[in-house]
Amino acid sequence: MATAGLLILVGWIVEYGGGNVPLSHAAFAAAILIGGYATIRQGLRALAHLRFDMNGMMTGAVIGAALLGQWEEGAVVAFLYAVSNWLEGYTMDRARRSIHALTDLAPKEARVRRDGGEMVISVEEVRVGDILLVRPGEKFATDGVVRAGTSAVDQAPITGESVPVDKGPGEPVYAGTLNGHGALEVEVTRRVADTTLARIIHLVEKAQAQRAPSQRLVERFARVYTPVVFGLALGLMVVPSLLFGLPWGPWIYRGLALLIVSCPCALVVSTPVTIVSAIANAARHGVLIKGGAYLEELGRLKVIAMDKTGTLTRGKPEVTDVIPLDGQGAAELLALAAGVEVHSEHPLARAIVQAAERQGFALPISTGFTAIPGKGGRAVLNGQTIYVGSLRLSAGLMDHQRNRKTVEAVESEGKTVVVVGTAERLLGILALEDQLRPQSRQAVIDLRAAGIQHVALLTGDNRVTAEAIARQVGADTVRAELLPDQKLEAVRALQAEFGSLAMVGDGVNDAPALAASSVGIAMGVAGSDVALETADVALMADDLSKLPFLMRLGQATVRVIRQNIAFALVIKAVAILAVFPGWLTLWLAVLGDMGATVLVILNGMRLAARREG
């Protein structure tokens, strides 16, 4: 390309400086062959198979210019089109490289403990089960679990979190993230080719290769538009001379100009560069979008449905109130409940045991634990059978009606009631609450500011608790006590009422509802193979503030695509009108086409730099 430009410069110097026309034409012809070789080769192959594409248009224009003796303009056409192709390829590659550069975040070597000693090896040699030794300020070479040490880890490349996350024994860490102040020993859980970082890069590249609806529409349009333009250009070349006896030269020239200026380069590239840029930007912020179709859908959404547990709330219930009712002390009541629940794996049971352990209580020894499905459990403590469970359990065993006002007061606060008692009497009540995430309320406010008109809360929890959470976050509708198949029906009902809908959940329990929604958004999926592969959109961290950013990015993408398509079509229309009076020269036609292409590319590339907020 540079050589072709130099030959054009030589041709101009020779022609206008020395007057040697044959030598200047030779320089221009050489520029055509060198600068337009790839285009002419592809164009001739396309024309031979009666395929009318952009390369065929340019090939016809360059050959026509040469036959008319317009060697200078033919050379400029070939050169400018080569420059346009190079710019298009460069900007697209730059957008893709911005995400592929994540591979450079992970170190190429790792320090491991083997055979009783330390050694530095290539990351490809690291095996699952190896112990990585990660010093302060070093990056993790692969995914793993902390076995010893504590530190704060910068996880921004994976989750988009701006604040380092505290890590200790049992906590997961990811390749490419940065260790903070402490030395850590990490057991490797994935080889380097299978890390979360590697899967992110693979999924983003796959998403960028998919065609969005707007892109498919433009390509279908171009397949019809291009042969029509070929026919119009041919008609412009021959009809005025054959039917009206006008000179051949000027009309052939105008036909060639029409062929060039009608080239749909800017139109075809307007959508893919925008989609690629937006997907790369989202990935850098810890959001994976599986393709342009979902990105465009996000830009049109007006309704969003959200799971409660683990989405709006932390998903980890905590004991907030201990209420003795039969002469028990609060400490004794909590210890008694924990003595029964220590045998259970239910989340509420674990929360009760953890509350007792945090207060340093010695748990009483219990025997004969029996789970009561859907209600709770019982065990024998100090020769007495103690029941711990839901209100359904107390209704069948112990009288709680005289404490009904206490129970209703707890429930009205959105808390879950756990009763503790014997078969004859109620000893007390524990109130547990799944704490609302700090950003949940603000996320809903920001979603409305981003154009979401309706927020629905879908949960399997009881209605009183669900409605309390809905009031706190500002949801419009609540559907509670839903089983997974009922959540699916709720999503379909919302779609029937409002149209396109996004569902936000944990990616596993909400799988049917996520699959049925227009866009399924899974939260906190870093390290989760299933959620990463199945969700349409994956939030790597449990950060609801990414949702408004996601909606605004989708809206900006749709807006930029529309701008690019409108701009490309208007420029084409103006340039085509300028062909008929003879105002448009060949090289000016290519310059206009190239300029339009570069402008739509730059407009699309703006999304790569778009920030949150």
C-alpha positions in Angstrom: 0.0 0.0 0.0 2.8 2.4 0.9 4.6 1.5 -2.4 1.4 2.2 -4.4 1.2 5.7 -2.7 4.8 6.4 -3.5 4.3 5.3 -7.2 1.3 7.7 -7.5 3.5 10.5 -6.1 6.2 9.6 -8.6 3.6 9.6 -11.4 2.4 13.1 -10.5 6.0 14.5 -10.3 6.9 13.0 -13.7 3.6 14.1 -15.4 3.4 17.7 -14.0 7.1 18.3 -13.5 8.7 16.7 -16.6 5.8 16.2 -18.9 6.7 12.6 -19.6 3.2 11.2 -19.9 4.1 7.6 -20.9 6.4 7.3 -17.9 3.7 8.8 -15.6 1.1 6.4 -16.9 3.5 3.5 -16.3 3.9 4.6 -12.7 0.1 4.9 -12.3 -0.3 1.4 -13.8 2.2 0.0 -11.4 0.4 1.6 -8.5 -2.9 0.0 -9.7 -1.3 -3.4 -9.9 0.4 -3.1 -6.5 -2.2 -1.2 -4.5 -5.2 -3.0 -6.1 -3.8 -6.5 -6.5 -5.8 -8.1 -3.7 -9.0 -6.2 -4.6 -8.8 -7.0 -8.3 -8.0 -10.6 -7.7 -11.0 -11.1 -5.4 -13.2 -8.9 -7.6 -12.5 -10.8 -10.8 -13.2 -14.1 -9.0 -16.5 -12.7 -7.7 -17.5 -11.4 -11.1 -16.6 -14.7 -12.8 -19.1 -16.4 -10.5 -21.7 -13.6 -11.1 -21.3 -12.4 -7.5 -21.6 -8.6 -7.3 -19.8 -7.4 -4.2 -17.7 -4.4 -3.1 -14.5 -5.9 -4.6 -16.3 -6.4 -7.9 -17.5 -2.8 -7.8 -13.9 -1.5 -7.3 -12.4 -3.8 -9.9 -14.9 -2.7 -12.5 -14.2 1.0 -11.7 -10.4 0.6 -11.8 -10.4 -1.4 -15.1 -12.9 1.0 -16.6 -10.7 4.0 -15.7 -7.7 2.3 -17.3 -9.7 1.6 -20.5 -10.7 5.3 -20.6 -7.1 6.3 -20.3 -7.7 7.7 -16.8 -4.6 6.0 -15.3 -4.2 8.7 -12.6 -7.7 8.3 -11.3 -7.6 4.5 -11.6 -4.4 4.5 -9.4 -6.0 6.8 -6.8 -9.1 4.6 -6.7 -7.1 1.5 -6.1 -4.9 3.2 -3.5 -7.7 4.8 -1.5 -9.8 1.6 -1.5 -6.7 -0.3 -0.2 -6.3 2.4 2.5 -10.0 2.0 3.4 -9.7 -1.7 3.7 -6.6 -1.4 5.9 -8.3 1.1 8.2 -11.3 -1.1 8.5 -9.2 -4.1 9.3 -7.0 -2.2 11.8 -9.9 -0.7 13.8 -11.7 -4.1 14.0 -8.5 -5.8 15.1 -7.9 -3.1 17.6 -11.3 -3.6 19.2 -10.7 -7.4 19.3 -7.1 -7.0 20.7 -8.4 -4.9 23.5 -10.1 -8.0 25.0 -7.5 -10.5 23.8 -4.9 -8.4 25.7 -6.4 -9.9 28.8 -4.2 -13.0 28.1 -1.2 -10.8 29.0 -2.5 -10.3 32.5 -1.7 -13.8 33.6 2.1 -14.4 34.3 4.0 -16.8 32.0 5.7 -18.5 35.0 4.5 -19.7 38.4 6.3 -20.5 41.6 5.2 -23.9 43.0 6.1 -26.2 45.8 7.1 -29.6 44.7 9.2 -32.4 46.2 9.6 -30.4 49.4 11.1 -27.4 47.6 10.2 -24.3 45.6 10.6 -24.0 41.9 9.7 -21.6 39.1 8.1 -23.3 36.1 6.1 -22.4 33.0 2.4 -22.0 33.6 1.7 -24.7 31.0 3.5 -27.2 33.4 1.3 -26.3 36.4 -0.9 -29.3 37.3 -4.2 -29.4 39.2 -3.4 -30.0 42.9 -0.1 -28.1 42.8 0.5 -25.5 45.5 1.2 -22.0 44.1 3.3 -19.6 46.2 2.1 -16.1 45.5 4.0 -13.2 47.0 2.7 -9.7 47.7 2.3 -7.8 44.4 2.4 -10.9 42.2 -0.4 -12.1 39.9 -2.0 -15.5 40.1 -0.9 -17.8 37.3 -4.1 -19.9 37.3 -7.4 -20.5 39.2 -7.2 -22.0 42.7 -8.3 -22.0 46.3 -6.4 -20.3 49.1 -5.0 -22.9 51.5 -2.8 -20.6 53.7 -2.4 -16.9 54.3 -4.7 -13.8 54.0 -4.5 -10.9 51.6 -6.6 -8.5 49.5 -6.9 -9.4 45.8 -7.6 -7.0 43.0 -10.1 -8.9 40.9 -11.0 -6.1 38.4 -9.9 -8.0 35.3 -12.3 -10.8 36.1 -15.2 -9.3 38.0 -14.9 -5.6 37.3 -14.8 -4.9 41.0 -13.0 -1.6 41.7 -12.1 -2.5 45.4 -9.8 -5.4 46.3 -11.5 -8.4 47.9 -10.2 -10.0 51.1 -9.1 -13.6 50.6 -8.4 -16.3 53.2 -8.3 -20.1 53.4 -11.1 -21.6 51.3 -11.6 -18.6 49.2 -11.3 -18.9 45.4 -8.8 -16.8 43.3 -8.5 -16.4 39.6 -5.7 -16.2 37.0 -4.7 -12.7 36.1 -5.8 -11.1 39.3 -3.3 -9.2 41.5 -2.3 -10.3 45.0 -2.1 -7.5 47.6 -0.2 -7.3 50.8 -0.1 -10.9 52.0 1.7 -14.0 50.9 -0.7 -16.8 49.9 -0.5 -20.5 49.3 -3.0 -21.6 46.6 -4.1 -25.0 45.6 -4.5 -25.1 41.8 -8.0 -26.1 40.7 -7.7 -25.5 36.9 -4.9 -25.8 34.3 -4.0 -22.6 32.5 -6.1 -23.4 29.4 -9.2 -23.9 31.5 -9.1 -20.9 33.8 -11.9 -18.4 34.2 -9.8 -15.8 32.3 -9.2 -18.2 29.4 -13.0 -19.0 29.2 -13.8 -15.3 29.3 -11.6 -14.6 26.3 -13.0 -17.6 24.4 -16.6 -16.6 25.1 -16.0 -12.9 24.2 -14.3 -13.9 20.9 -17.2 -16.2 20.1 -19.7 -13.5 20.9 -17.9 -11.0 18.7 -18.0 -13.4 15.8 -21.8 -13.7 16.0 -24.0 -11.5 13.8 -26.5 -9.2 15.5 -30.0 -8.8 14.0 -29.1 -5.3 12.6 -26.0 -6.8 11.0 -27.9 -9.6 9.3 -30.5 -7.1 8.1 -27.8 -4.9 6.6 -26.1 -7.9 4.9 -29.4 -9.0 3.4 -29.9 -5.5 2.1 -26.4 -5.4 0.6 -27.0 -8.6 -1.2 -29.9 -7.1 -3.1 -28.5 -3.5 -3.2 -25.2 -4.4 -4.8 -26.4 -6.1 -8.0 -29.0 -3.4 -8.4 -26.3 -0.7 -8.3 -24.3 -2.7 -10.9 -27.3 -2.6 -13.2 -27.9 1.1 -12.7 -24.2 1.9 -13.3 -24.2 -0.2 -16.5 -27.4 1.6 -17.6 -25.9 5.0 -16.9 -22.9 4.0 -19.1 -24.8 2.8 -22.2 -28.4 4.2 -22.2 -27.6 7.9 -22.8 -25.3 7.1 -25.7 -27.4 4.3 -27.3 -30.8 6.1 -27.0 -29.9 9.7 -27.1 -26.6 9.8 -29.0 -24.6 11.4 -26.2 -20.8 11.0 -26.1 -19.7 7.7 -24.6 -16.8 8.9 -22.5 -18.5 11.2 -20.0 -21.3 8.7 -19.3 -19.0 5.7 -18.9 -17.0 7.9 -16.4 -20.2 8.8 -14.5 -21.2 5.2 -14.5 -17.9 4.2 -12.9 -18.3 7.0 -10.3 -21.7 5.7 -9.5 -20.3 2.2 -9.1 -17.7 3.4 -6.6 -19.8 5.8 -4.6 -22.6 3.2 -4.3 -20.3 0.7 -2.7 -21.9 -0.3 0.7 -18.7 -0.4 2.7 -19.8 2.0 5.4 -23.2 0.4 5.6 -21.8 -3.1 6.0 -19.2 -2.2 8.6 -21.5 0.1 10.6 -22.9 -2.7 12.8 -20.1 -5.2 13.5 -17.5 -2.7 14.7 -20.1 -1.2 17.1 -21.0 -4.6 18.5 -17.4 -5.7 18.9 -16.5 -2.5 20.7 -19.5 -2.8 23.1 -18.9 -6.4 23.9 -15.2 -5.8 24.6 -16.0 -2.8 26.9 -18.5 -4.9 28.8 -16.0 -7.7 29.4 -13.5 -5.2 30.8 -16.2 -4.2 33.3 -16.8 -7.8 34.4 -19.9 -8.4 32.2 -20.0 -11.1 29.6 -22.5 -10.6 26.7 -22.9 -13.7 24.6 -23.6 -11.9 21.3 -24.8 -8.8 19.5 -28.4 -10.1 19.6 -28.6 -9.9 23.4 -26.8 -6.5 23.4 -29.4 -5.1 21.0 -32.2 -6.7 23.0 -30.9 -5.0 26.2 -31.1 -1.7 24.5 -34.8 -2.1 23.9 -35.9 -3.5 27.3 -38.5 -1.8 29.4 -39.2 -4.6 31.9 -36.9 -6.6 34.2 -37.7 -9.4 36.6 -35.4 -10.2 39.5 -35.0 -13.1 41.8 -34.8 -12.2 45.5 -32.5 -14.7 47.3 -28.9 -14.2 46.2 -29.8 -11.5 43.7 -31.4 -8.6 45.6 -30.3 -10.1 48.9 -27.0 -11.7 49.9 -28.4 -15.2 49.9 -27.0 -15.8 53.4 -29.6 -15.5 56.2 -28.5 -14.1 59.6 -30.2 -14.3 63.0 -31.4 -10.8 63.9 -33.7 -11.3 66.9 -33.8 -13.9 69.7 -37.2 -13.7 71.5 -37.7 -16.0 74.6 -41.4 -16.7 75.3 -41.4 -19.2 78.2 -39.0 -18.1 80.8 -35.9 -19.0 78.8 -32.9 -16.7 78.5 -32.0 -15.4 75.0 -28.6 -17.1 75.2 -30.1 -20.4 76.4 -32.8 -20.3 73.6 -30.2 -19.7 70.9 -27.9 -22.4 72.2 -30.8 -24.9 72.4 -31.8 -24.2 68.8 -28.2 -24.5 67.6 -27.9 -27.8 69.4 -30.7 -29.2 67.2 -29.7 -27.5 64.0 -26.1 -28.5 64.1 -27.1 -31.7 62.4 -29.0 -30.0 59.5 -27.6 -28.7 56.2 -30.4 -26.2 55.7 -29.2 -22.6 55.1 -31.4 -21.3 58.0 -30.0 -24.1 60.3 -26.4 -23.1 59.4 -27.2 -19.4 60.1 -28.5 -20.4 63.6 -25.4 -22.4 64.4 -23.1 -19.7 63.2 -24.9 -17.1 65.3 -24.4 -19.3 68.4 -20.7 -19.9 67.6 -20.1 -16.2 67.0 -21.3 -15.5 70.6 -19.1 -18.2 71.9 -21.8 -20.5 73.2 -21.0 -24.1 74.0 -23.6 -26.1 72.0 -25.5 -28.7 74.1 -25.1 -32.3 73.0 -28.1 -33.6 71.1 -29.0 -37.1 69.9 -31.6 -38.7 67.6 -31.9 -35.8 65.1 -34.7 -36.3 62.7 -35.5 -34.0 59.8 -39.2 -33.1 59.3 -39.4 -32.4 55.5 -40.6 -28.9 54.7 -41.0 -28.0 58.3 -37.7 -28.3 60.3 -36.2 -30.9 62.6 -36.1 -32.4 66.1 -33.5 -33.8 68.4 -33.2 -34.9 72.1 -31.4 -32.5 74.4 -31.0 -33.3 78.1 -33.7 -36.0 77.8 -36.2 -33.6 76.2 -37.3 -33.6 72.5 -36.8 -30.1 71.1 -38.4 -29.0 67.8 -36.9 -26.2 65.6 -38.6 -25.1 62.4 -41.1 -23.1 60.6 -44.6 -21.9 61.7 -46.0 -24.9 59.9 -44.2 -27.1 62.4 -45.5 -25.2 65.4 -49.1 -25.3 64.2 -49.1 -29.1 64.4 -47.3 -29.5 67.7 -47.4 -26.5 69.9 -49.7 -23.6 70.7 -48.4 -20.3 69.2 -51.7 -18.5 68.8 -51.3 -16.5 72.0 -48.0 -15.1 70.6 -49.5 -14.4 67.2 -48.9 -10.7 67.4 -45.2 -11.2 68.1 -44.9 -13.5 65.1 -46.8 -11.0 62.8 -44.6 -8.2 64.0 -41.5 -10.1 63.0 -42.9 -11.1 59.6 -44.0 -7.6 58.9 -40.4 -6.6 58.9 -39.7 -9.1 56.1 -38.0 -11.6 58.4 -38.3 -15.3 58.5 -39.7 -16.8 61.8 -38.1 -20.0 63.2 -39.9 -21.4 66.3 -38.2 -23.4 69.1 -40.2 -25.5 71.5 -41.4 -28.9 72.7 -44.5 -30.8 71.6 -46.5 -29.0 74.3 -45.2 -25.4 74.4 -43.5 -22.7 72.5 -40.1 -21.8 74.1 -39.2 -18.9 71.8 -38.8 -17.4 68.4 -35.7 -16.7 66.3 -36.0 -14.0 63.6 -33.7 -14.5 60.5 -33.2 -12.1 57.7 -31.5 -12.5 54.3 -29.8 -9.1 54.3 -30.5 -6.8 51.3 -27.4 -6.1 49.2 -26.2 -2.5 49.9 -26.5 -1.6 46.2 -30.0 -3.2 45.5 -32.1 -0.1 46.2 -29.8 2.2 44.2 -29.6 -0.3 41.3 -33.4 -0.3 40.9 -33.4 3.6 41.0 -30.6 3.6 38.3 -32.5 1.0 36.2 -35.5 3.3 36.1 -33.2 6.2 35.2 -31.9 4.0 32.4 -35.4 3.5 31.0 -36.7 0.4 32.7 -40.4 1.1 33.3 -41.4 -2.0 35.3 -39.5 -4.1 37.9 -40.9 -7.4 39.1 -39.7 -9.5 42.0 -40.0 -13.3 41.6 -39.2 -15.5 44.6 -39.9 -18.7 46.3 -40.0 -17.0 49.7 -43.2 -16.2 51.6 -45.3 -13.3 50.4 -44.9 -11.2 53.6 -41.1 -11.3 53.3 -41.2 -10.8 49.5 -43.4 -7.7 49.8 -41.2 -6.2 52.5 -38.1 -6.6 50.2 -40.1 -5.2 47.3 -41.0 -2.1 49.3 -37.3 -1.6 50.3 -36.0 -1.8 46.7 -39.0 -0.2 45.0 -40.2 -3.1 42.9 -43.6 -2.7 41.1 -45.0 -6.2 41.4 -44.3 -9.2 43.6 -44.9 -12.9 42.8 -44.0 -15.0 45.9 -43.9 -18.6 47.0 -43.0 -19.8 43.5 -41.5 -23.1 42.6 -39.0 -23.2 39.6 -41.7 -24.1 37.1 -44.0 -21.4 38.5 -41.2 -18.8 38.0 -41.1 -19.9 34.4 -44.9 -19.4 34.1 -44.5 -15.9 35.8 -41.8 -14.9 33.3 -44.1 -16.0 30.4 -47.0 -14.1 31.9 -44.9 -10.9 32.2 -43.7 -11.3 28.6 -47.3 -11.6 27.5 -48.2 -8.4 29.4 -45.1 -6.3 28.7 -43.2 -7.8 25.8 -39.4 -8.2 25.9 -38.1 -9.0 29.4 -34.8 -9.6 31.1 -34.6 -12.0 34.0 -31.8 -11.7 36.7 -31.0 -14.7 38.8 -28.3 -17.0 40.1 -28.0 -19.0 36.9 -28.7 -22.4 38.5 -32.0 -22.4 40.6 -33.5 -19.9 38.2 -32.4 -21.7 35.0 -35.9 -22.3 33.5 -36.9 -18.7 34.0 -33.6 -17.4 32.7 -33.9 -19.6 29.6 -37.5 -18.4 28.9 -36.7 -14.7 29.2 -35.6 -12.5 26.3 -32.3 -12.0 28.0 -31.2 -14.2 30.9 -28.7 -12.5 33.2 -26.8 -14.6 35.7 -25.1 -13.0 38.7 -21.8 -13.8 40.5 -20.7 -16.5 38.0 -16.9 -16.1 38.3 -15.6 -19.7 38.4 -19.0 -21.2 37.6 -18.8 -23.3 34.4 -22.5 -23.9 34.2 -23.7 -20.3 34.5 -20.9 -19.0 32.2 -22.0 -21.3 29.5 -25.8 -21.1 29.8 -26.5 -17.4 30.6 -27.1 -14.9 27.8 -25.4 -12.3 30.0 -23.1 -13.1 32.9 -22.2 -10.7 35.7 -18.9 -12.0 37.0 -19.4 -10.5 40.5 -22.4 -10.1 42.7 -22.7 -6.4 41.8 -26.1 -5.1 40.8 -24.7 -1.8 39.8 -23.5 -3.4 36.6 -27.2 -3.8 35.5 -27.8 -0.1 34.8 -24.5 0.1 33.1 -25.5 -2.9 31.0 -28.8 -1.3 30.0 -27.2 2.0 29.1 -24.5 0.2 27.0 -27.2 -1.7 25.2 -29.2 1.5 24.5 -26.0 3.3 23.3 -25.2 0.4 21.0 -28.7 0.5 19.4 -28.4 4.3 19.1 -24.9 4.2 17.5 -26.0 1.4 15.0 -29.0 3.6 13.9 -26.7 6.6 13.6 -24.2 4.7 11.5 -26.8 3.2 9.2 -28.6 6.6 8.7 -25.3 8.4 8.1 -24.1 5.8 5.6 -27.4 5.9 3.6 -27.6 9.7 3.6 -24.0 10.1 2.4 -24.7 7.5 -0.4 -27.8 9.3 -1.5 -26.1 12.7 -1.7 -23.1 11.3 -3.5 -25.3 9.4 -6.0 -27.2 12.6 -6.8 -23.9 14.3 -7.5 -23.0 11.7 -10.1 -25.6 12.7 -12.7 -24.5 16.3 -13.2 -20.9 15.1 -13.5 -19.8 16.7 -10.2 -18.3 13.6 -8.8 -14.9 12.4 -9.9 -13.7 8.8 -9.4 -11.1 9.6 -6.8 -13.5 11.9 -5.0 -16.1 9.1 -5.0 -13.6 6.7 -3.3 -12.5 9.4 -0.9 -16.2 10.0 0.1 -16.8 6.2 0.5 -13.6 5.8 2.5 -14.5 8.8 4.6 -18.0 7.5 5.4 -16.5 4.1 6.3 -13.9 5.6 8.7 -16.5 7.9 10.3 -18.9 5.0 11.1 -16.0 3.0 12.4 -14.8 5.8 14.7 -18.4 6.3 15.9 -18.7 2.6 16.8 -15.3 2.6 18.5 -16.6 5.2 20.9 -18.4 2.4 22.8 -15.1 0.7 23.6 -14.2 3.7 25.8 -17.7 4.1 27.4 -17.5 4.1 31.2 -19.9 3.2 34.0 -22.2 5.8 35.5 
